[in-house]
Amino acid sequence: MTAAVIVDIVGSRRIEDRPAAQRALDDALAALERDLPGAQVPLHPIVGDEMQGVFGGLDAALRATLLFQLALPDAVQCRFGIGLGPVGEVPSASGGISDGPGWWAARAAIEAVEALAVRAVPSARTRVAASGDDEGIGDAVRRANAYLLARDQLVAGMSERTRRLTHGRCLGRTQRALAAAEGITQSAVSQALRTSGAAAVVAGFRLLQD
């Protein structure tokens, strides 16, 4: 089932250098399109602090949101709403407008994760919702949201460097190559990954690929 994704910047009005933040977002978007091609509509900025994209299914959307999250610097955080459901196009004089239940579910998901972060789980950044009442899809949504609570907590506890290392390991880069890129020892890479819980994040990413 199609997965529509809405992304917005956490606390965008409080970011001191918004142009620099946008450059970081653009870099992360370009890296995502390079490292994880195949999106029906790649994530892209639309207006203000919001981005949108469309993926072929839930697993693809979960992989994409993780890689994007890991690629961001400390100064920029995003929240993600993933909506499962049909996405269509409404004819318009200015061109087709993407619309449909998948987008409505994505909007509900991003509103839900924002409320969750305020109320009970400050680290929450990603949520899934589905259109309709199919029991099988509902079970998949519940399992995905349980996974995302743990994933977001682990990523929230990582330093910017550790996120880069985790990003590299998700893409299959060796610890030796990552150490060379960071200018640190391989043992330092190993320790950062081990103590941050990165191994669980990487293993989860690879299971989504399978």
Backbone bond lengths (Angstrom), bond angles and torsions (degrees), N, CA, C in turn:
res aa  C-N    CA-C-N  psi(-1)  N-CA   C-N-CA  omega(-1)  CA-C   N-CA-C  phi
1 M - - - 1.462 - - 1.528 109.88 -
2 T 1.307 116.08 140.71 1.459 121.71 -179.30 1.526 111.57 -59.32
3 A 1.330 115.59 140.62 1.466 121.57 177.54 1.526 109.02 -118.43
4 A 1.322 116.36 111.45 1.464 121.77 174.05 1.524 107.91 -87.87
5 V 1.323 116.79 138.59 1.466 120.99 -177.03 1.527 110.10 -125.31
6 I 1.316 115.26 128.29 1.460 122.45 172.35 1.521 108.06 -113.11
7 V 1.318 115.90 132.78 1.469 122.33 179.53 1.520 108.06 -123.70
8 D 1.317 117.04 135.00 1.462 117.97 169.57 1.523 110.43 -135.07
9 I 1.308 115.52 160.62 1.462 122.12 -176.30 1.520 109.10 -85.63
10 V 1.321 115.98 130.12 1.460 121.05 177.72 1.534 108.52 -73.65
11 G 1.335 116.66 126.11 1.460 120.92 176.56 1.515 113.85 60.76
12 S 1.326 117.08 40.01 1.472 120.02 -174.79 1.526 112.25 -59.81
13 R 1.310 117.83 -32.66 1.471 120.26 -177.94 1.524 112.33 -73.11
14 R 1.341 115.80 -15.23 1.468 118.84 -179.90 1.528 112.47 -96.10
15 I 1.323 117.62 -3.30 1.459 120.81 179.27 1.523 109.50 -73.91
16 E 1.310 116.89 123.44 1.456 120.73 -174.25 1.521 112.14 -68.96
17 D 1.330 117.68 -41.64 1.462 121.25 -177.80 1.522 108.16 -115.45
18 R 1.336 115.81 84.80 1.463 119.86 -176.66 1.534 112.38 -65.38
19 P 1.357 120.42 -39.86 1.464 118.90 176.45 1.533 112.90 -59.27
20 A 1.349 117.12 -40.41 1.466 119.43 178.32 1.524 110.40 -65.44
21 A 1.324 116.69 -38.12 1.463 120.09 177.70 1.526 110.57 -63.43
22 Q 1.338 116.85 -38.91 1.454 119.70 179.59 1.516 111.09 -67.40
23 R 1.321 117.40 -36.30 1.463 119.94 176.65 1.522 110.46 -62.59
24 A 1.342 116.40 -41.08 1.466 120.16 177.88 1.526 110.70 -63.63
25 L 1.326 116.87 -40.50 1.465 120.80 177.62 1.522 110.76 -64.58
26 D 1.326 116.38 -43.62 1.469 119.73 179.62 1.527 110.96 -61.70
27 D 1.339 116.56 -40.14 1.462 120.39 177.87 1.533 110.60 -62.91
28 A 1.339 116.05 -42.80 1.466 120.21 -179.75 1.524 110.76 -66.53
29 L 1.336 117.67 -37.95 1.460 121.39 177.73 1.526 111.19 -65.06
30 A 1.336 116.13 -42.86 1.462 120.03 179.06 1.528 111.17 -64.38
31 A 1.343 116.02 -41.08 1.468 119.89 178.58 1.522 110.54 -63.97
32 L 1.331 117.10 -39.28 1.463 120.52 -179.96 1.524 110.85 -64.00
33 E 1.316 116.86 -44.30 1.461 119.93 -179.80 1.527 111.07 -65.09
34 R 1.340 116.51 -33.97 1.468 121.02 178.50 1.531 111.56 -72.69
35 D 1.337 115.87 -44.66 1.467 120.11 -171.97 1.519 113.67 -85.86
36 L 1.327 117.50 -22.07 1.460 121.15 -177.75 1.529 108.85 -136.91
37 P 1.332 116.86 68.04 1.463 119.63 -178.25 1.524 111.05 -71.06
38 G 1.327 115.29 166.92 1.460 119.17 174.28 1.512 114.86 109.53
39 A 1.325 118.54 0.08 1.463 119.81 177.50 1.517 109.63 -63.82
40 Q 1.331 116.67 143.98 1.460 119.86 175.52 1.526 110.39 -62.60
41 V 1.335 115.43 -43.49 1.468 122.30 171.79 1.518 106.08 -135.92
42 P 1.331 119.54 109.29 1.475 120.50 -179.00 1.517 111.52 -58.05
43 L 1.326 116.10 148.76 1.465 119.87 175.15 1.521 109.53 -55.21
44 H 1.334 116.09 135.87 1.457 120.67 -178.40 1.530 109.01 -155.29
45 P 1.336 117.44 150.95 1.463 120.45 177.22 1.525 110.08 -67.00
46 I 1.342 116.65 145.18 1.465 119.37 175.59 1.528 111.18 -118.30
47 V 1.314 117.96 -55.84 1.459 120.09 179.15 1.529 108.12 -158.38
48 G 1.328 116.29 145.19 1.460 119.86 177.39 1.516 111.63 58.16
49 D 1.325 115.68 -123.98 1.468 120.29 -176.05 1.524 112.00 -106.81
50 E 1.335 117.44 23.30 1.463 120.42 -174.57 1.526 111.71 -113.61
51 M 1.349 114.02 145.99 1.460 122.68 174.48 1.522 108.55 -129.67
52 Q 1.334 116.07 155.38 1.457 120.68 179.36 1.518 110.23 -141.52
53 G 1.337 115.37 156.05 1.456 121.40 174.88 1.516 109.53 -163.63
54 V 1.318 116.39 166.38 1.463 121.68 -179.67 1.521 108.42 -131.60
55 F 1.343 116.05 132.16 1.459 122.04 -177.70 1.526 110.08 -122.95
56 G 1.323 115.13 160.69 1.451 120.67 -174.05 1.516 115.39 -72.28
57 G 1.317 117.87 -12.43 1.449 120.48 -179.97 1.517 110.99 -177.72
58 L 1.331 116.02 177.79 1.459 121.26 -176.23 1.521 112.01 -63.62
59 D 1.335 117.92 -45.07 1.464 119.80 -177.60 1.531 111.42 -60.23
60 A 1.324 116.79 -41.96 1.466 120.33 179.22 1.523 110.48 -63.10
61 A 1.328 117.21 -40.55 1.458 120.44 179.24 1.525 111.22 -67.39
62 L 1.323 117.35 -38.07 1.464 120.76 177.83 1.521 111.11 -65.35
63 R 1.333 117.63 -41.00 1.455 120.35 177.26 1.528 110.87 -63.61
64 A 1.316 115.89 -45.77 1.470 120.26 -176.73 1.523 111.80 -64.09
65 T 1.319 117.22 -43.80 1.465 118.95 -178.63 1.525 111.44 -66.70
66 L 1.327 117.83 -32.74 1.461 119.50 176.95 1.526 110.74 -67.46
67 L 1.330 117.74 -49.99 1.463 119.78 -178.49 1.526 110.93 -60.59
68 F 1.317 116.95 -39.68 1.466 120.16 179.40 1.528 110.47 -65.07
69 Q 1.313 116.81 -43.79 1.462 122.57 178.78 1.528 111.11 -60.24
70 L 1.328 116.49 -43.31 1.461 120.75 -178.09 1.531 112.05 -69.79
71 A 1.321 117.57 -25.87 1.465 121.57 -175.96 1.519 113.33 -82.55
72 L 1.328 118.39 -8.38 1.460 120.93 -175.39 1.525 111.77 -84.40
73 P 1.329 117.38 147.24 1.473 121.06 175.43 1.523 110.67 -76.60
74 D 1.327 115.88 169.48 1.463 120.48 -179.20 1.520 112.77 -57.40
75 A 1.332 117.10 -33.67 1.465 121.35 -173.65 1.524 113.40 -73.56
76 V 1.323 117.47 -11.24 1.466 121.12 -176.47 1.522 109.79 -128.26
77 Q 1.313 116.22 120.07 1.458 121.18 174.48 1.518 108.52 -121.99
78 C 1.321 116.01 147.71 1.460 121.03 -180.00 1.518 110.53 -128.81
79 R 1.324 115.07 155.76 1.467 120.72 169.21 1.526 108.40 -115.71
80 F 1.343 115.16 154.69 1.461 120.64 -170.34 1.528 109.95 -131.78
81 G 1.316 116.07 130.79 1.458 122.04 171.90 1.518 109.32 -114.38
82 I 1.328 116.53 121.59 1.464 121.80 -179.89 1.528 107.99 -108.98
83 G 1.335 116.52 122.06 1.457 121.03 -178.62 1.514 111.70 -114.61
84 L 1.321 117.05 124.33 1.462 122.02 178.91 1.521 109.46 -96.34
85 G 1.315 115.75 122.89 1.454 119.54 -179.69 1.509 110.86 159.94
86 P 1.314 116.60 170.74 1.468 120.46 -178.89 1.529 111.81 -61.99
87 V 1.314 114.70 142.75 1.462 122.38 174.94 1.526 106.84 -127.33
88 G 1.313 115.91 124.87 1.453 120.00 -179.48 1.513 111.43 -127.44
89 E 1.308 114.77 -169.60 1.458 120.85 -177.84 1.521 109.64 -127.66
90 V 1.322 115.40 130.16 1.459 121.29 177.44 1.521 108.07 -99.71
91 P 1.336 118.28 124.35 1.462 119.75 179.88 1.526 111.20 -61.65
92 S 1.318 114.83 142.68 1.456 121.22 179.79 1.520 108.66 -147.84
93 A 1.332 116.03 153.36 1.459 120.44 178.28 1.524 111.58 -61.88
94 S 1.333 116.56 -25.93 1.465 121.07 -179.02 1.522 111.96 -96.34
95 G 1.344 116.54 7.77 1.464 120.45 -177.77 1.514 110.30 117.82
96 G 1.342 116.94 169.45 1.452 120.46 -178.71 1.515 112.75 -66.85
97 I 1.341 116.04 141.36 1.456 122.56 178.07 1.522 108.36 -110.45
98 S 1.313 117.42 122.15 1.461 121.21 179.51 1.522 109.54 -70.81
99 D 1.318 116.85 129.95 1.460 121.62 -176.59 1.516 108.57 -155.29
100 G 1.311 116.39 171.35 1.445 120.46 175.60 1.516 113.28 134.13
101 P 1.323 117.27 173.62 1.467 122.45 -176.60 1.520 114.23 -58.00
102 G 1.349 117.86 -31.04 1.465 119.19 177.76 1.524 111.66 -60.68
103 W 1.328 116.54 -40.39 1.467 120.14 178.81 1.526 111.32 -69.58
104 W 1.334 117.21 -38.14 1.458 119.15 178.68 1.528 110.14 -63.37
105 A 1.336 115.92 -40.58 1.466 119.72 178.17 1.527 110.81 -66.36
106 A 1.338 118.02 -39.65 1.468 120.68 178.75 1.516 110.76 -62.72
107 R 1.329 117.05 -39.69 1.465 120.16 177.96 1.525 110.66 -64.94
108 A 1.323 116.69 -42.13 1.469 119.89 177.45 1.520 110.54 -62.88
109 A 1.342 117.44 -38.07 1.464 121.00 -178.89 1.519 111.47 -66.70
110 I 1.322 117.63 -41.97 1.460 118.76 -177.06 1.529 110.49 -72.20
111 E 1.311 117.53 -32.66 1.460 120.04 174.61 1.528 110.58 -67.74
112 A 1.340 116.52 -37.20 1.466 120.23 179.69 1.523 111.67 -67.25
113 V 1.340 117.73 -41.40 1.461 119.00 -177.80 1.529 110.38 -72.34
114 E 1.325 117.39 -31.60 1.468 119.38 175.85 1.524 110.26 -64.46
115 A 1.333 116.56 -43.84 1.462 120.26 178.68 1.523 111.26 -65.75
116 L 1.334 117.30 -38.63 1.459 121.28 179.62 1.520 110.95 -63.34
117 A 1.332 117.26 -41.18 1.463 121.17 -179.57 1.515 111.30 -65.93
118 V 1.305 117.06 -32.06 1.465 120.73 179.51 1.525 110.74 -76.03
119 R 1.333 116.63 -39.64 1.461 120.55 -171.62 1.513 114.00 -85.52
120 A 1.321 116.98 -51.87 1.462 118.63 -164.20 1.521 115.51 -133.61
121 V 1.319 118.55 -32.65 1.465 121.13 -173.24 1.528 108.61 -130.19
122 P 1.337 117.86 87.39 1.469 120.29 -175.70 1.528 114.43 -57.20
123 S 1.326 117.13 -26.81 1.465 119.96 -177.47 1.530 112.75 -81.34
124 A 1.320 118.51 -9.24 1.470 121.08 -175.89 1.524 110.47 -63.09
125 R 1.310 116.27 129.76 1.464 121.27 -178.99 1.522 112.67 -133.94
126 T 1.345 118.74 -15.95 1.461 120.79 -172.26 1.526 109.70 -135.50
127 R 1.324 115.96 136.95 1.463 120.63 -179.56 1.517 109.13 -144.63
128 V 1.330 114.83 149.17 1.462 121.58 177.89 1.520 108.83 -116.82
129 A 1.324 116.87 140.73 1.463 122.80 171.83 1.520 107.30 -138.76
130 A 1.331 116.23 160.27 1.461 120.61 -178.76 1.509 109.81 -132.22
131 S 1.322 115.35 147.82 1.455 120.72 172.13 1.527 108.70 -82.34
132 G 1.305 117.18 151.55 1.452 120.20 178.89 1.508 111.95 80.99
133 D 1.331 115.55 -176.80 1.464 121.12 -175.13 1.520 112.07 -129.34
134 D 1.347 117.52 30.60 1.462 121.07 176.93 1.520 109.79 -63.58
135 E 1.338 117.01 125.27 1.467 121.10 -174.78 1.525 112.26 -63.15
136 G 1.333 117.24 -39.75 1.454 120.05 -179.56 1.515 111.91 -64.56
137 I 1.319 117.04 -42.10 1.462 120.14 178.13 1.517 110.14 -67.30
138 G 1.326 116.78 -38.59 1.458 119.99 178.00 1.518 112.10 -59.83
139 D 1.341 117.22 -39.71 1.465 120.79 177.10 1.527 110.65 -64.97
140 A 1.323 117.00 -41.09 1.468 120.41 178.63 1.522 111.05 -63.82
141 V 1.309 117.18 -38.65 1.470 121.15 178.68 1.518 110.56 -64.51
142 R 1.323 117.68 -43.97 1.470 120.55 179.83 1.530 111.23 -62.77
143 R 1.323 116.74 -42.91 1.465 119.82 179.04 1.530 110.88 -65.22
144 A 1.322 116.36 -41.95 1.470 119.82 179.45 1.520 110.93 -63.09
145 N 1.316 117.61 -41.82 1.462 119.96 -178.80 1.529 111.92 -68.69
146 A 1.323 116.77 -33.83 1.466 119.32 175.35 1.529 109.93 -65.17
147 Y 1.329 117.29 -44.26 1.468 121.91 176.48 1.525 110.72 -60.33
148 L 1.323 117.28 -42.96 1.464 121.02 -175.52 1.523 112.63 -67.22
149 L 1.319 118.35 -33.04 1.465 119.76 176.84 1.522 110.80 -59.28
150 A 1.348 115.95 -43.90 1.469 119.89 179.73 1.526 110.78 -71.97
151 R 1.334 117.20 -41.94 1.464 120.20 -179.09 1.523 111.25 -61.71
152 D 1.317 116.91 -46.61 1.464 120.17 -179.10 1.527 111.54 -63.13
153 Q 1.330 116.70 -36.78 1.463 120.11 178.89 1.523 110.44 -63.11
154 L 1.323 117.34 -43.78 1.465 120.74 179.39 1.532 111.07 -65.04
155 V 1.318 117.63 -45.55 1.463 120.57 -178.84 1.524 110.88 -64.94
156 A 1.326 116.90 -37.90 1.459 120.54 179.78 1.522 112.32 -62.14
157 G 1.325 116.95 -28.91 1.455 120.75 -179.22 1.516 114.33 -84.98
158 M 1.338 117.59 -2.76 1.465 120.87 -177.21 1.525 111.91 -87.69
159 S 1.325 115.62 147.75 1.457 120.48 170.09 1.534 108.72 -74.97
160 E 1.321 115.55 167.89 1.464 119.93 178.29 1.528 110.85 -59.22
161 R 1.329 116.78 -41.12 1.467 119.39 179.18 1.522 111.23 -65.50
162 T 1.325 116.84 -42.98 1.463 119.31 -178.90 1.516 110.79 -64.44
163 R 1.333 117.58 -35.31 1.467 119.20 174.85 1.525 110.48 -62.69
164 R 1.339 117.29 -40.78 1.467 119.17 177.66 1.526 110.88 -62.09
165 L 1.329 116.06 -42.38 1.467 119.75 179.29 1.527 111.25 -63.98
166 T 1.322 116.13 -41.97 1.466 120.52 179.36 1.521 110.49 -64.86
167 H 1.319 115.83 -40.83 1.467 121.65 176.37 1.531 110.02 -57.68
168 G 1.320 116.23 -46.52 1.457 120.51 179.38 1.515 112.59 -62.99
169 R 1.321 116.82 -41.77 1.471 119.43 179.76 1.527 111.29 -67.17
170 C 1.342 117.57 -35.96 1.463 120.19 175.88 1.526 110.86 -58.46
171 L 1.330 115.87 -34.95 1.457 120.98 -178.29 1.532 112.56 -88.82
172 G 1.340 117.15 4.48 1.454 120.82 174.46 1.512 114.98 88.41
173 R 1.319 118.75 12.12 1.460 120.36 178.62 1.530 109.56 -75.77
174 T 1.306 115.95 143.94 1.459 120.34 -176.79 1.527 110.65 -77.21
175 Q 1.331 114.96 158.15 1.456 119.15 176.34 1.532 110.94 -62.00
176 R 1.322 116.45 -35.88 1.464 120.02 178.94 1.536 110.71 -61.81
177 A 1.347 116.89 -45.07 1.460 120.48 179.47 1.527 111.31 -65.69
178 L 1.321 116.76 -39.51 1.462 120.43 178.95 1.521 110.97 -65.83
179 A 1.328 116.88 -39.60 1.460 120.69 178.67 1.528 110.49 -62.38
180 A 1.324 116.82 -42.73 1.462 120.77 179.74 1.527 110.47 -63.47
181 A 1.336 116.98 -41.25 1.465 120.81 -179.19 1.527 111.84 -66.13
182 E 1.334 116.43 -34.05 1.463 120.87 -178.01 1.528 112.49 -89.59
183 G 1.326 117.11 -12.99 1.456 119.90 -176.64 1.511 113.42 71.50
184 I 1.346 115.84 34.31 1.462 121.01 178.98 1.528 107.83 -129.80
185 T 1.327 116.39 175.50 1.463 120.06 -179.56 1.521 110.89 -81.58
186 Q 1.323 114.87 159.55 1.459 118.94 177.54 1.525 110.87 -65.16
187 S 1.320 117.22 -33.66 1.470 119.43 178.72 1.528 110.60 -65.90
188 A 1.345 117.28 -33.71 1.468 120.10 176.95 1.522 110.43 -67.00
189 V 1.324 116.89 -38.58 1.460 120.46 175.97 1.523 109.94 -62.44
190 S 1.327 115.82 -47.37 1.459 120.62 -178.56 1.530 111.11 -59.91
191 Q 1.319 116.26 -42.77 1.463 119.82 -179.34 1.525 111.36 -66.20
192 A 1.335 117.13 -42.59 1.465 120.56 -179.82 1.524 110.91 -61.85
193 L 1.314 116.42 -41.88 1.460 120.27 -179.94 1.526 111.46 -68.59
194 R 1.343 115.48 -39.58 1.461 119.99 -176.85 1.522 111.98 -68.67
195 T 1.318 117.32 -44.17 1.463 120.33 -173.94 1.533 113.56 -79.78
196 S 1.332 117.40 -16.79 1.469 120.77 -176.95 1.521 113.62 -92.38
197 G 1.311 117.71 -9.23 1.455 120.62 -174.12 1.519 112.48 81.68
198 A 1.337 116.95 13.47 1.462 120.98 -177.62 1.524 112.47 -60.67
199 A 1.327 117.02 -33.31 1.459 119.66 -177.98 1.530 110.88 -58.41
200 A 1.332 117.10 -37.71 1.463 120.51 179.17 1.526 110.36 -68.66
201 V 1.329 117.00 -39.54 1.457 120.91 178.97 1.531 110.05 -63.75
202 V 1.329 116.08 -44.71 1.472 120.66 -179.78 1.526 110.48 -65.30
203 A 1.330 117.07 -43.14 1.465 120.12 179.11 1.522 110.59 -61.79
204 G 1.328 117.18 -40.32 1.464 120.48 177.63 1.511 111.96 -63.64
205 F 1.324 116.83 -41.25 1.461 121.09 177.97 1.523 110.42 -60.40
206 R 1.318 116.70 -42.86 1.473 120.37 -177.92 1.534 111.44 -70.03
207 L 1.321 117.41 -33.11 1.461 119.67 175.14 1.523 110.78 -65.06
208 L 1.328 116.83 -36.55 1.465 120.12 176.92 1.520 110.54 -65.38
209 Q 1.315 117.54 -34.63 1.461 121.04 176.03 1.523 111.59 -65.30
210 D 1.341 116.17 -39.52 1.461 120.79 -179.45 1.527 111.27 -68.59
